[in-house]
Amino acid sequence: MAGDFVEWLDQQSGSTIIWYIKRLSANDTLANGTHQAGPYLPRELMFSMIPAIATRDIKNPDAYLPLSIDSHSDVRQIRAIYYNNKFHENPKGGRNEVRLTNFGGKESALLNVDSTGAFAVFSFHLLPDGSARRCQVWVCLEAGDDRVLEDRVGPIDPGEWIIWQPDTGQIIGGSRQKLVDSSCWLKPTDMPPAWLEQFPSPSDIVHRAVARRDLSRLSADERLLRRRQCEFQIYLSVEEAIELPTIKAGFTTIDGFMRRAQTILQRRKARSGRSLELHTREILLEEKFMENHQFSHQPESDPGKKPDFLFPSEAAYKDPSFPVERLRMLAVKTTCRDRWRQVTHEAERIARKHLLTLQEGVSEAQFREMQAAQVQLVVPERLVKAFPESVRPQLQTLSQFIGEVKGLA
């Protein structure tokens, strides 16, 4: 239950504890069939906490660490191993990564294919020298766990990770650290003055990302991923320009600090929820789709139901004489593990629902369940390899979906 998770998070606090948080990919679990036998963790983080593996002189150095998966009452002595054969027999295609192994196979909550897409929180307890003495883990499989975690640390998209200091409530590392020299990071002087007075809307930031990342020669799939990354850099730069002066000035009350932090957190969550949808709309426009003629964004398909996109239009959907076989709908959800079923209730005239997601893999069993419900996954081409081999041929890329809709016209 979510209440148990809240209590666990509160217990995992202190100056000698850090969290590593990610959504489990198919490459972390056993979902893609590669049998890596354990989740990937950043090299730099693991080298600092387990110095014994921080060497290239020995092939695949390892060390052992007590670990408990508290969400599932599973206690083990796990193996941290640095796969470094890139620097031994295979310099061009060898591995250069750290994984945790020795979890006991698919019965472990961390390796179970049905955990693909779920949050995992690794709470490392450190000794005075900064090395890890033990690790406690929670795999978020219960309803409400995701919301509890993101209310505390903010949104984390598939393929991303953060290192969190629970004692200070700060992100101290992660896959999306700001890059000041990035062409997408804006200085205050590069921003419209109105942005510094009132935080720009999600669509304003997306438009700026499109302007800074033309990428017109790339596929729709690659444009989507690169621009979304650029957009987040712009977002962080605006956030820093607006919020950092207030934070540096300090607060006179704890309530004032909490209100400001909550505002920042809620804004990040709102951005995460709209970003993928808005980027998809921009790509449709670039692909020469006329809005309200060849697609409708956020239409009302049926009373009280608003899918993200209808093709060719809301008017066509509501016209009983329009051939149903020429109708399409596209739902957009960053993750689909627990949310794909929502799609089945949208656009009742359309039996086969298309769902665009950035989730890195689903289990074969869950994919079969989606197929039975006539939900067609649409995945950016770069992410297709994260899915089980048996599933990949049945996925659609965004470019393929766009081609299908154009063909209907």
Backbone hydrogen bonds, N-H to C=O, Kabsch-Sander energy under -0.5 kcal/mol:
donor,donor_aa,acceptor,acceptor_aa,energy
4,D,1,M,-0.7
5,F,1,M,-1.5
6,V,2,A,-2.4
7,E,3,G,-2.1
8,W,4,D,-2.2
9,L,5,F,-2.7
10,D,6,V,-2.3
11,Q,7,E,-1.6
12,Q,8,W,-1.6
13,S,11,Q,-1.8
17,I,14,G,-1.4
18,I,124,F,-1.8
19,W,164,W,-2.8
20,Y,122,F,-2.5
21,I,162,I,-2.5
22,K,120,A,-1.7
23,R,160,E,-0.7
24,L,22,K,-0.5
24,L,118,A,-3.2
26,A,360,E,-2.2
28,D,25,S,-1.1
29,T,25,S,-2.1
30,L,111,L,-1.8
32,N,26,A,-1.5
33,G,30,L,-1.1
41,L,98,V,-2.2
46,M,42,P,-2.2
47,F,43,R,-3.1
48,S,44,E,-1.7
49,M,45,L,-1.5
50,I,46,M,-2.9
53,I,50,I,-1.9
54,A,51,P,-1.6
55,T,53,I,-1.9
63,A,80,A,-1.8
65,L,78,I,-2.3
67,L,76,R,-3.1
68,S,135,C,-2.1
69,I,74,D,-3.7
70,D,68,S,-1.1
70,D,137,V,-1.6
71,S,137,V,-0.9
72,H,69,I,-1.7
73,S,70,D,-0.5
74,D,69,I,-1.7
76,R,67,L,-3.4
78,I,65,L,-2.2
78,I,76,R,-0.8
79,R,101,T,-2.1
80,A,63,A,-3.2
80,A,78,I,-0.5
81,I,79,R,-0.6
81,I,99,R,-2.5
82,Y,61,P,-2.6
83,Y,81,I,-0.8
83,Y,97,E,-2.6
84,N,82,Y,-1.0
86,K,95,R,-1.9
87,F,84,N,-2.4
88,H,85,N,-1.4
90,N,85,N,-2.2
94,G,90,N,-2.0
97,E,83,Y,-1.6
98,V,41,L,-0.7
99,R,81,I,-2.2
100,L,39,P,-2.0
101,T,79,R,-3.2
101,T,99,R,-0.5
107,E,104,G,-0.5
108,S,105,G,-2.2
111,L,108,S,-0.7
112,N,108,S,-2.1
115,S,112,N,-2.3
116,T,113,V,-1.5
117,G,24,L,-3.6
118,A,115,S,-2.6
120,A,22,K,-2.7
121,V,138,W,-2.5
122,F,20,Y,-3.0
122,F,120,A,-0.6
123,S,121,V,-0.7
123,S,136,Q,-3.6
124,F,18,I,-2.8
124,F,122,F,-0.8
125,H,123,S,-0.5
125,H,134,R,-2.5
126,L,16,T,-3.3
126,L,124,F,-0.6
127,L,131,S,-3.2
130,G,127,L,-2.5
132,A,49,M,-2.6
133,R,125,H,-3.1
134,R,125,H,-1.2
135,C,66,P,-2.0
136,Q,123,S,-2.5
137,V,68,S,-2.9
138,W,121,V,-1.8
140,C,119,F,-2.8
140,C,138,W,-0.6
141,L,139,V,-1.4
145,D,142,E,-2.0
148,V,144,G,-2.2
149,L,145,D,-2.4
150,E,146,D,-2.8
151,D,147,R,-2.1
152,R,148,V,-0.7
152,R,149,L,-1.0
153,V,149,L,-2.6
154,G,150,E,-1.6
160,E,157,D,-1.8
162,I,21,I,-1.9
163,I,173,G,-3.1
164,W,19,W,-2.5
164,W,162,I,-0.5
165,Q,170,Q,-3.1
168,T,165,Q,-0.9
169,G,165,Q,-2.1
170,Q,165,Q,-1.3
172,I,163,I,-2.7
172,I,170,Q,-0.6
173,G,163,I,-1.0
175,S,161,W,-2.2
177,Q,174,G,-0.8
180,V,178,K,-0.6
182,S,179,L,-2.1
185,W,182,S,-1.3
186,L,184,C,-0.6
190,D,187,K,-2.2
191,M,187,K,-0.6
191,M,188,P,-1.1
195,W,192,P,-1.8
196,L,192,P,-0.7
196,L,193,P,-0.9
197,E,193,P,-0.7
197,E,194,A,-0.6
198,Q,194,A,-2.3
205,I,201,S,-1.8
206,V,202,P,-2.2
207,H,203,S,-2.5
208,R,204,D,-1.8
209,A,205,I,-2.1
210,V,206,V,-2.4
211,A,207,H,-2.1
212,R,208,R,-1.9
213,R,209,A,-1.4
218,L,215,L,-2.1
223,R,219,S,-2.5
224,L,220,A,-2.2
225,L,221,D,-1.7
226,R,222,E,-2.5
227,R,223,R,-2.5
228,R,224,L,-1.8
229,Q,225,L,-1.7
230,C,226,R,-2.2
231,E,227,R,-3.2
232,F,228,R,-1.7
233,Q,229,Q,-1.5
234,I,230,C,-2.2
235,Y,231,E,-2.7
236,L,232,F,-2.7
237,S,233,Q,-2.1
238,V,234,I,-2.2
239,E,235,Y,-2.7
240,E,236,L,-2.5
241,A,237,S,-2.1
242,I,238,V,-2.2
243,E,239,E,-3.0
244,L,240,E,-1.8
247,I,243,E,-2.4
248,K,244,L,-2.9
249,A,245,P,-1.8
250,G,246,T,-1.0
250,G,247,I,-0.6
257,F,253,T,-1.6
258,M,254,I,-2.7
259,R,255,D,-2.4
260,R,256,G,-1.9
261,A,257,F,-2.6
262,Q,258,M,-2.5
263,T,259,R,-2.1
264,I,260,R,-2.2
265,L,261,A,-2.5
266,Q,262,Q,-2.8
267,R,263,T,-2.1
268,R,264,I,-1.9
269,K,265,L,-2.1
270,A,266,Q,-2.3
271,R,267,R,-2.3
272,S,268,R,-2.4
273,G,269,K,-2.0
274,R,270,A,-1.4
275,S,271,R,-2.2
276,L,272,S,-0.6
278,L,274,R,-2.4
279,H,275,S,-2.4
280,T,276,L,-2.1
281,R,277,E,-1.9
282,E,278,L,-2.0
283,I,279,H,-2.1
284,L,280,T,-2.2
285,L,281,R,-2.1
286,E,282,E,-2.1
287,E,283,I,-1.9
288,K,285,L,-1.5
289,F,284,L,-2.2
291,E,289,F,-0.6
292,N,295,F,-4.1
293,H,290,M,-1.9
294,Q,290,M,-3.7
295,F,290,M,-1.1
296,S,310,L,-2.4
298,Q,296,S,-0.5
298,Q,308,D,-2.9
301,S,299,P,-0.8
301,S,305,K,-1.6
302,D,305,K,-0.9
305,K,302,D,-2.8
309,F,330,L,-1.3
310,L,296,S,-2.0
311,F,328,R,-3.0
317,Y,313,S,-1.9
318,K,314,E,-2.0
319,D,315,A,-0.5
319,D,316,A,-0.9
322,F,319,D,-2.1
326,R,323,P,-1.6
327,L,324,V,-1.6
328,R,311,F,-2.2
330,L,309,F,-2.2
331,A,354,H,-3.0
333,K,356,L,-2.7
340,W,336,C,-1.7
342,Q,339,R,-1.2
343,V,339,R,-0.5
343,V,340,W,-1.2
344,T,340,W,-0.6
344,T,341,R,-0.8
345,H,342,Q,-1.2
346,E,343,V,-1.9
350,I,347,A,-1.7
351,A,349,R,-0.7
353,K,351,A,-0.7
353,K,374,Q,-2.6
354,H,329,M,-1.3
355,L,376,Q,-2.7
356,L,331,A,-3.2
357,T,378,V,-2.2
358,L,333,K,-0.5
358,L,334,T,-1.6
361,G,359,Q,-1.6
367,F,363,S,-2.3
368,R,364,E,-2.3
369,E,365,A,-1.7
370,M,366,Q,-2.1
371,Q,367,F,-2.6
372,A,368,R,-2.4
373,A,369,E,-1.3
374,Q,371,Q,-1.8
375,V,370,M,-2.6
376,Q,353,K,-3.6
376,Q,374,Q,-0.6
377,L,375,V,-0.6
378,V,355,L,-3.3
379,V,396,Q,-2.9
383,L,380,P,-2.2
384,V,380,P,-0.6
384,V,381,E,-1.2
386,A,383,L,-1.8
387,F,384,V,-2.0
391,V,388,P,-1.4
392,R,388,P,-1.8
394,Q,391,V,-2.0
395,L,392,R,-1.7
396,Q,377,L,-1.9
401,F,397,T,-2.2
402,I,398,L,-2.6
403,G,399,S,-2.2
404,E,400,Q,-2.3
405,V,401,F,-2.4
406,K,402,I,-2.4
407,G,403,G,-2.1
408,L,404,E,-1.3
409,A,405,V,-0.9
409,A,406,K,-0.7
